[in-house]
Amino acid sequence: MKEVLIKDISKYEKKKVKINGWVYNSRRSGKIGFLMLRDGYGIIQCIIEKNHIGEDSFNIFKTLTQESSLSVAGEVVKNDRASGGFEIFVDAINIYQISNDYPITPKEHGTDFLMNNRHLWLRSKRQHAILKVRHQIIKSIRDFFDMNDFTLVDTPMFTPNAAEGTSTLFETNYFDSKAFLCQTGQLYGEASAMAFGRHYNFGPCFRAEKSKTRRHLTEFWMVEPEIAFCGIEEDMVWAENLIGYVVSEVLKNRAYELSILNRDVGLLKNIIPPFPRISYTDAIKILNDNGFEIKWGEDFGAVEDTFISEQYDKPVIVYGWPKEIKAFYMKRDPDNENLVLSMDILAPEGYGEIIGGSERETSIELLLDRIKEENLNKKDYEWYLDLRRYGSVPHSGFGMGLERVVAWICGISHIRETIPFARTMTRLNP
């Protein structure tokens, strides 16, 4: 008898199969039992008749509780009314373990309770769907860059220096030295771009931001391409094409999961490049005209991001940011020394920033000025300055926060559901 996955069950109509899984729920009506079995790939109804499997096996079925683990063997039967169009007429049941007092039941629970039981909450249909979409987004990101001749080069988690400002660093002891968890792999990505032309890295990043907003995590995943011989305009095209491709692949391959999340896919079908573009200066004017008290030179907060993004039905690219609020490595605008050649992409529906990028500064002198302004240790950046000494070229890149993209595509209000085990200011467990 062949052991199969529920997702493949349609291939085995009228055949005997074995399925391993967990009890999603069960009920009885006289001498007939109905068992909903999940295996991580789907859910299927199993029909258990006392007269068919015998009294002993039927009594075993009656002991099953939510999330008990077992295997069933039986015939695959077509039933258009059943979820997935098929069910199992059970011949035998084998118990692995009877689950006792499973804490997450169909009744409502508060967020703190569910996060404290995140290791179990992942089994629920909604959380399962979110992480399936996350998986598809990750695959699509990798496919996009692989198809476009980018080379994946992993960047270190331990770093000796800051890349995005010193206030958000997690410091740690590194034998006899001081080190930090990486905020970004971007500086190392620039080195890879000089070696491979088109580079990307994809991994966890850490920011010690004392923020409790729905958009912030202390540990998150980011994909960061870096492209040699690339200016800011081309950088924006790469970014919008990446977003367009990811959304199209999710729509193609995860329609079922989006339906579980009640996501309005009509809004996602509109995400086709090119995207609208506005300058930072124009964005400030829009905000001021609508009652926001924000001055030119100030960074956007969540409310400003949300308002700007809500003006468009596609992601909007905001470009030309003041140099004082952007990272030291961003290239000065040759037409305006107060600006850098940078861009942020804000997702629609109020989801805010999902991508930040720029053309990188190629002048050693200007980089040294910025390093001094930021009170950074020049010695820590000597290797980075070497990239300007030996074959420097125009180059650009960006970072896309995975969890923010997952939240937007899934239509989730809080980012904590977009990652298997969220890390925030107040949560380190489980």
C-alpha positions in Angstrom: 0.0 0.0 0.0 1.5 3.3 -1.1 2.0 6.1 1.4 0.8 9.4 -0.2 0.4 13.1 0.6 -3.1 14.6 0.7 -2.2 17.1 -2.1 -1.7 14.2 -4.5 -4.8 12.3 -3.5 -6.6 12.9 -6.8 -4.1 10.6 -8.5 -5.3 7.6 -6.5 -9.0 7.4 -7.0 -10.4 3.9 -6.2 -6.9 2.9 -4.9 -5.8 1.9 -1.5 -3.5 4.3 0.2 -1.9 5.2 3.5 -1.9 8.8 4.9 0.1 10.1 7.9 -1.1 13.1 9.8 -2.8 14.8 12.6 -6.5 15.2 13.7 -7.8 18.5 12.6 -11.3 17.7 14.0 -13.6 14.8 14.2 -17.3 13.9 14.9 -19.5 10.9 15.2 -23.1 10.1 14.1 -24.1 6.7 15.5 -21.9 4.0 13.9 -20.3 6.4 11.4 -17.3 8.7 12.2 -16.0 11.6 10.3 -12.3 12.4 10.7 -10.7 15.5 9.2 -7.0 14.7 8.8 -4.2 17.2 8.0 -0.7 16.3 6.9 0.9 19.7 6.3 0.0 19.6 2.6 -3.8 19.6 2.9 -6.9 18.4 4.8 -9.0 15.4 3.8 -12.2 13.9 5.3 -11.9 10.2 6.3 -15.1 8.1 6.7 -15.0 5.5 9.4 -17.8 2.9 9.6 -18.0 0.7 12.6 -19.4 -2.2 10.7 -16.4 -2.0 8.3 -13.4 -1.5 10.5 -14.7 -3.4 13.5 -15.7 -2.4 17.1 -12.1 -2.3 18.4 -10.9 0.1 15.7 -14.0 2.2 16.0 -13.4 2.5 19.7 -9.8 3.7 19.0 -11.3 6.3 16.7 -13.5 7.6 19.5 -10.4 8.3 21.6 -8.9 10.7 19.1 -8.5 14.3 20.2 -7.5 17.4 18.3 -3.8 17.1 17.1 -3.5 13.4 17.9 -1.1 11.8 15.4 -2.0 8.8 13.4 -2.0 7.1 10.1 -5.1 5.8 8.2 -5.3 3.3 5.4 -8.2 3.0 3.0 -9.7 3.6 -0.4 -9.7 7.0 -2.1 -13.3 7.8 -3.0 -14.5 10.7 -5.2 -17.0 13.1 -3.4 -17.7 16.5 -5.0 -19.1 17.8 -1.7 -15.9 17.0 0.2 -13.1 19.5 0.6 -10.7 18.8 -2.3 -13.3 16.5 -4.0 -12.1 13.3 -2.4 -12.3 11.4 0.8 -10.9 8.2 2.4 -13.0 5.2 3.2 -11.0 3.9 6.1 -9.9 0.3 6.5 -7.5 0.7 9.4 -6.2 3.3 11.9 -2.8 3.3 13.5 -2.2 5.7 16.5 1.1 7.4 17.1 0.1 9.5 20.0 -3.1 10.8 21.6 -2.9 14.5 22.2 -3.9 15.7 25.7 -5.8 19.0 26.2 -4.5 20.7 23.1 -4.4 24.4 24.2 -5.4 25.9 20.9 -9.0 24.9 20.1 -11.6 26.4 17.8 -12.6 28.9 20.5 -11.2 32.5 20.4 -7.9 33.3 22.1 -6.2 36.6 22.7 -3.1 37.6 20.8 -0.7 37.2 23.7 -2.0 33.7 24.3 -1.5 32.8 20.7 2.0 34.2 20.5 2.9 32.4 23.7 1.8 29.3 21.9 3.2 30.2 18.5 4.8 26.7 18.2 1.3 25.3 18.1 -0.5 28.2 16.5 1.5 27.5 13.3 -0.7 24.5 12.8 -3.9 26.6 12.3 -5.3 27.0 8.8 -4.7 30.8 8.7 -1.1 30.7 10.0 -0.4 27.8 7.7 -1.7 29.8 4.7 0.5 32.8 5.6 3.6 30.8 5.8 2.8 29.0 2.5 2.6 32.4 0.9 5.8 33.4 2.6 7.5 30.3 1.1 6.2 31.3 -2.4 7.5 34.8 -2.0 10.9 33.5 -1.0 11.0 31.1 -4.0 9.9 33.8 -6.4 12.5 36.3 -5.1 15.2 33.7 -5.7 13.8 32.7 -9.1 13.7 36.3 -10.2 17.4 37.0 -9.4 18.5 33.6 -10.6 16.8 34.1 -14.0 18.5 37.5 -14.3 22.0 36.3 -13.8 22.5 37.5 -10.2 24.9 35.5 -8.0 23.9 34.7 -4.5 26.8 35.5 -2.2 26.1 35.1 1.5 27.1 37.9 3.8 28.2 37.7 7.5 25.9 37.9 10.5 28.7 39.2 12.7 30.1 42.6 11.7 32.6 45.0 13.2 30.8 48.2 12.1 27.5 49.8 11.5 25.8 50.3 8.1 22.5 51.9 8.9 23.4 54.1 11.9 24.8 53.1 15.3 21.6 53.5 17.3 20.1 50.2 16.2 23.0 47.9 16.6 22.8 44.7 18.7 26.2 44.5 20.4 27.8 41.1 21.4 31.1 39.8 22.7 33.2 38.2 20.0 36.0 36.5 21.8 38.3 39.3 22.8 36.6 41.9 20.6 33.3 43.7 20.2 31.0 42.8 17.4 27.5 43.5 16.2 24.7 41.6 14.6 24.3 42.7 11.0 21.7 45.4 10.2 22.2 44.7 6.6 24.5 42.8 4.3 24.7 45.7 1.9 28.3 46.8 2.4 29.5 43.3 1.7 27.1 43.1 -1.2 29.0 46.0 -2.8 32.2 43.9 -2.6 30.4 41.0 -4.3 29.0 43.2 -7.0 32.5 44.3 -7.9 33.4 40.6 -8.3 30.3 39.2 -9.9 28.5 42.2 -11.5 25.1 41.3 -10.2 24.9 40.1 -6.6 22.2 39.3 -4.1 22.2 38.2 -0.5 19.1 36.9 1.4 19.1 36.4 5.1 18.3 37.6 8.6 19.0 41.1 9.8 18.8 42.6 13.2 17.8 46.1 14.3 17.6 47.2 17.9 14.8 49.6 17.2 12.8 50.5 20.3 9.6 50.4 18.3 6.3 48.6 19.1 4.6 49.4 15.9 2.8 46.8 13.8 5.6 47.1 11.1 8.7 46.4 13.2 10.6 43.3 14.2 14.0 43.1 15.8 14.9 40.1 13.7 13.7 40.1 10.1 14.7 38.8 6.6 15.8 41.0 3.8 16.9 40.4 0.2 19.5 42.8 -1.0 20.6 43.0 -4.7 23.7 45.0 -5.6 24.4 45.8 -9.3 27.6 47.1 -10.9 27.3 49.7 -13.7 23.9 50.6 -12.5 22.4 54.1 -11.7 19.4 55.0 -9.6 17.0 54.9 -12.5 17.9 51.4 -13.5 17.8 50.5 -9.8 14.2 51.5 -9.6 13.3 49.4 -12.6 14.9 46.3 -11.0 12.9 46.9 -7.8 9.5 47.4 -9.4 10.1 44.4 -11.7 10.9 42.3 -8.7 7.7 43.3 -6.9 5.6 42.7 -10.0 7.1 39.2 -10.5 6.7 38.2 -6.9 3.0 39.3 -6.8 2.2 37.5 -10.1 3.8 34.2 -8.9 1.8 34.3 -5.6 -1.4 34.9 -7.5 -0.6 32.0 -9.8 0.5 29.5 -7.2 -1.1 30.4 -3.9 -4.7 31.3 -4.8 -6.1 28.8 -2.3 -4.0 30.3 0.5 -5.1 33.8 -0.4 -8.7 32.7 -0.3 -8.2 31.3 3.2 -6.9 34.8 4.2 -9.9 36.4 2.5 -7.4 38.5 0.5 -8.9 40.8 -2.2 -6.9 39.4 -5.1 -8.3 42.1 -7.4 -6.1 44.6 -5.7 -3.1 42.4 -6.3 -3.8 41.8 -9.9 -3.3 45.6 -10.5 0.4 45.4 -9.3 2.0 45.6 -12.7 5.0 47.8 -13.4 5.8 50.6 -14.1 4.9 52.2 -10.7 4.2 55.9 -10.1 7.1 58.0 -9.0 7.1 61.2 -6.9 10.0 63.2 -5.4 10.4 63.5 -1.6 9.8 67.2 -2.0 6.5 66.6 -3.8 5.5 64.0 -1.1 6.2 66.6 1.6 3.9 69.0 -0.2 1.1 66.4 -0.4 1.4 65.8 3.3 1.4 69.5 4.2 -1.6 70.1 1.9 -3.5 67.4 3.9 -2.8 68.7 7.4 0.4 66.9 8.3 2.9 69.0 10.2 6.1 67.6 8.7 9.0 69.8 7.6 11.3 69.3 4.6 14.3 67.3 5.8 12.3 65.1 8.3 11.9 61.4 7.7 8.5 59.8 7.2 6.9 57.9 10.0 4.3 55.2 9.8 1.4 57.6 9.4 3.1 59.6 6.6 4.1 56.4 4.8 0.5 55.2 5.1 -1.1 58.4 3.8 1.2 58.6 0.8 0.8 54.9 -0.1 -3.0 55.2 0.2 -3.0 57.8 -2.7 -2.1 55.0 -5.2 -3.5 51.6 -6.2 0.1 50.5 -7.0 3.3 50.7 -5.0 4.7 54.3 -5.3 8.4 55.1 -5.6 9.5 58.2 -3.6 12.9 59.4 -4.7 15.4 62.1 -4.0 15.7 62.1 -0.2 17.6 64.5 2.0 21.1 63.3 2.7 20.9 64.0 6.5 18.3 61.3 7.0 19.8 58.6 4.8 22.8 56.3 5.2 26.4 57.5 4.7 27.0 55.4 1.6 24.3 56.9 -0.6 25.5 59.0 -3.5 25.0 62.8 -3.5 22.7 64.2 -6.2 25.1 66.0 -8.6 22.3 68.6 -9.2 21.5 69.2 -5.5 24.1 68.5 -2.7 21.3 68.4 -0.1 19.8 65.2 -1.7 21.0 61.7 -2.3 20.1 59.4 -5.3 17.8 57.2 -3.2 14.4 55.7 -3.4 11.8 54.1 -1.1 8.9 52.0 -2.4 5.7 52.2 -0.5 3.2 49.4 -0.8 -0.5 50.4 -1.4 -3.4 50.0 1.0 -1.4 51.8 3.7 1.3 49.2 4.1 4.1 51.7 3.8 7.8 51.1 3.0 8.8 47.7 1.6 12.0 48.7 -0.3 14.7 51.1 0.3 17.6 51.7 -2.1 20.1 54.0 -3.7 22.9 54.6 -6.0 26.1 54.2 -3.9 28.7 56.9 -3.4 31.9 56.3 -5.4 34.0 59.2 -4.1 36.4 58.2 -1.3 36.5 61.9 -0.2 32.8 62.2 0.1 32.5 58.8 1.9 35.2 59.9 4.4 33.3 63.1 5.0 30.1 61.2 5.7 31.9 58.7 7.9 33.3 61.6 9.9 29.9 63.2 10.2 28.4 60.0 11.5 31.2 59.6 14.1 32.1 56.2 12.7 35.5 54.6 13.1 37.4 55.0 9.8 39.6 52.0 10.5 36.5 49.7 10.4 35.7 50.9 6.9 39.1 50.6 5.3 38.1 47.5 3.4 34.9 49.2 2.2 37.0 52.2 1.0 39.2 49.7 -1.0 36.2 49.2 -3.2 36.7 52.8 -4.4 40.4 52.4 -4.7 40.4 49.4 -7.0 38.1 49.5 -10.0 35.3 51.6 -8.7 32.2 51.9 -10.9 28.7 53.4 -10.6 26.6 50.9 -8.7 23.3 50.7 -7.0 21.1 48.3 -4.9 18.2 48.1 -2.6 16.9 46.0 0.3 13.4 44.5 0.4 12.0 43.5 3.8 10.4 40.1 3.4 8.0 40.3 6.3 6.6 43.6 5.2 6.0 42.2 1.7 4.3 39.1 3.2 2.1 41.3 5.3 1.0 43.4 2.3 0.4 40.5 -0.1 -1.5 38.5 2.6 -3.4 41.6 3.8 -2.3 41.1 7.4 -2.6 44.0 9.9 0.4 43.1 12.1 3.9 41.9 11.0 4.2 39.4 13.8 2.2 36.8 11.9 4.4 36.9 8.9 7.4 35.1 10.4 7.4 31.7 12.1 8.7 33.0 15.5 8.5 36.8 15.9 11.2 38.7 17.7 10.1 42.1 19.1 11.0 44.4 22.0 8.8 42.4 24.3 9.1 38.9 22.8 12.0 36.4 22.8 10.1 33.2 23.5 9.1 30.8 22.0 
